[in-house]
Amino acid sequence: SLLSSMKHACEILTREPEGGAAPIPFETFSFLYSYLANIDGEIPETETQEFLHRIKEEADKQSGMVLIRHF
């Protein structure tokens, strides 16, 4: 699934030790999520934007970092 792919991407791209919250910058998360959602082709653009808006609100509370628990 898309969210499973994003979880793996966060775990690969984080600079934190393995097993942690796996934070990555919102910009990176947003780029990857948008790209993969577009490839999927079944997720409406409005749904993608709404999801990213919610994630950004959470990331803003964490100095711009997206944590796996945010999604």
Secondary structure, 3 states (H helix, E strand, C coil): CHHHHHHHHHHHHCCCCCCCCCCEEHHHHHHHHHHHHHHHCCCCHHHHHHHHHHHHHHHHCCCCEECHHHC
